[in-house]
Amino acid sequence: MVNVSSTDDLKSKAEQHFKEQEIQKSFLDSLISTVCDKTEIITGNSELNNNSFIEMNEVFKEIAAAVLAQSNSTQDIYGSVKWILAWKR
């Protein structure tokens, strides 16, 4: 014969265990949702940062081209001034 009180105890413990698992599952679902949200934010920021680096690279190329052009102009002016000074002697 099965002891009714031990069966009731087992049933009660099983129900309690099931409730605890539901609480843990709900908590884990919440954590997973939060992690997914944060991952999407990080991905968005990474794309934004990448685009910013691409734009900065283009600006640096333009600056370098302008510096080169100014350097060439300065050398041309120096050459002209040097030629004029030599010619006046």
N, C-alpha and C positions, 0 to 999 in steps of 0.2 A: 504494500500500500504506500502511496506517495504522500508525503507530509505536506498538507495544504499550506501551512505557515511558511515553509521553506520555499514553496513554489511562488507564493505571494511576494516573499522577500526578493526572490530572483527576478520576478516580473517588475517589481518596484525599482530594483537596481538597474535593470535593463532600460527601463523608461528614463531613469535619471541619467544614465550613460548616454542615451540617445539625445536627450535635451542638451547635455554638455557638448556633444558632437555638433549639434545644430548651432549652438552659440559659437563654437570654434570655427565652423564652416562660414558663418556669417562674418566673423571677424576676418578670416582669411580672404573672403570675397571682397571685403572693404579694403584690405591691404593691397590686393591685386589691382583693384580699380584705381587706387591712389598711385601705385607704381606705374600703371599704364598711362595715367594722366601726366605724371611727371616725365615719363619717357617721351611722350608726344611734345611736351614743352622743350625738353632738351634737344630733340630732333629739330624742332622749329628754330631754336636758337643756333644750332650747328649750321643749318642752312643759311640763316641770316649772317652768321660770322663768316662763312665761306664766301657769300656774295660780297661782304664788306672787304675781304682780302682781295678778291678779284678787282673790285673798284679801286682799292689802294694801289694795287699793282699797275693798273692803267694810269693812274695819276702819277706814280713814280716814273713811269716810262715817259710821260709828257714832260715832267720836270727835267729828266735827264736829257731829253731832246732839246729843251729850251736852253739848258746850261751849255750843251755842246754848241748850239747855234750862237749863243752869246760869246763863248770862248773863241769861236771862229771869227766872229765880228771884231772882237778885241784884237786878235792877231792881225786881221786885215788892217785895222786902224793903226796899230803899232807899225806895221810894215809901211803904210803910207806916210806916217809921220817920219819914220826913219829915212825914207826915200826923199821926202821934201827937205829935211834937214841936211842930208848929204848933198842934194842938188844946189842948195843955197850957198854952200861953201865954195 
